[in-house]
């Protein structure tokens, strides 16, 4: 979304930072997205940074992460479609 709206590639994987950067474009994300974005990095960092302490997963954790990601994606798609129209 950041690239689509600014034409610039942000060199960060920090979801909170990416969401925060949208404020400069007068796009105000819902507060719940910050919580979702803050909860996900430990799970995708494991893939990029082997050797970190493993996270113990259970079904609740997995479904919560999936739901958080879905909510972020849904908001991004909705926001892009509003910006394009």
C-alpha positions as CSV (number, residue, x, y, z in Angstrom):
1,X,0.0,0.0,0.0
2,X,2.8,2.4,0.9
3,X,4.4,1.8,-2.5
4,X,1.1,2.1,-4.3
5,X,0.3,5.5,-2.7
6,X,3.8,7.1,-2.5
7,X,5.8,5.4,-5.3
8,X,8.5,4.8,-2.7
9,X,9.7,1.5,-1.2
10,X,10.1,1.7,2.5
11,X,13.0,-0.4,3.7
12,X,11.4,-1.7,6.8
13,X,9.4,-4.7,7.8
14,X,8.0,-3.0,10.9
15,X,4.3,-3.1,10.4
16,X,3.6,-0.4,13.0
17,X,6.1,1.9,11.3
18,X,4.5,1.3,7.9
19,X,1.0,2.0,9.3
20,X,2.3,5.1,11.1
21,X,3.9,6.4,7.9
22,X,0.4,6.6,6.3
23,X,-0.5,9.5,8.5
24,X,1.7,11.7,6.4
25,X,-0.7,10.8,3.5
26,X,-3.7,11.8,5.6
27,X,-4.7,8.2,6.0
28,X,-5.7,7.6,9.6
29,X,-5.7,3.9,10.5
30,X,-8.0,2.5,13.2
31,X,-6.3,2.1,16.6
32,X,-6.9,-1.7,16.6
33,X,-4.5,-2.0,13.6
34,X,-1.6,-0.9,15.8
35,X,-2.3,-3.7,18.2
36,X,-2.5,-6.2,15.4
37,X,0.6,-4.9,13.7
38,X,2.5,-5.0,17.0
39,X,1.5,-8.6,17.7
40,X,2.7,-10.1,14.4
41,X,6.5,-9.4,14.1
42,X,7.7,-12.0,16.6
43,X,6.1,-14.7,14.4
44,X,7.6,-13.6,11.0
45,X,11.0,-12.7,12.5
46,X,11.7,-16.3,13.3
47,X,11.8,-17.0,9.5
48,X,14.3,-14.2,8.8
49,X,16.4,-14.6,11.9
50,X,17.2,-18.2,12.7
51,X,18.6,-18.9,16.1
52,X,16.1,-16.8,18.0
53,X,14.2,-18.4,20.8
54,X,11.4,-20.5,19.3
55,X,7.8,-19.5,20.1
56,X,5.5,-22.2,21.4
57,X,2.4,-22.2,19.4
58,X,-1.1,-23.4,20.2
59,X,-4.3,-23.3,18.2
60,X,-5.3,-20.0,19.8
61,X,-2.1,-18.2,18.9
62,X,-2.2,-19.4,15.3
63,X,-5.8,-18.3,14.8
64,X,-5.2,-15.0,16.5
65,X,-2.3,-14.3,14.2
66,X,-4.3,-15.3,11.1
67,X,-7.2,-13.0,12.2
68,X,-4.8,-10.1,12.9
69,X,-3.2,-10.5,9.5
70,X,-6.7,-10.8,7.8
71,X,-7.9,-7.6,9.5
72,X,-4.8,-5.6,8.3
73,X,-5.1,-7.0,4.8
74,X,-8.9,-6.2,4.7
75,X,-8.2,-2.6,5.8
76,X,-5.4,-2.1,3.3
77,X,-7.6,-3.3,0.4
78,X,-10.5,-1.1,1.5
79,X,-8.2,1.9,1.9
80,X,-6.6,1.4,-1.5
81,X,-9.9,1.1,-3.2
82,X,-11.1,4.3,-1.6
83,X,-8.0,6.1,-2.6
84,X,-8.3,4.9,-6.2
85,X,-11.9,6.1,-6.5
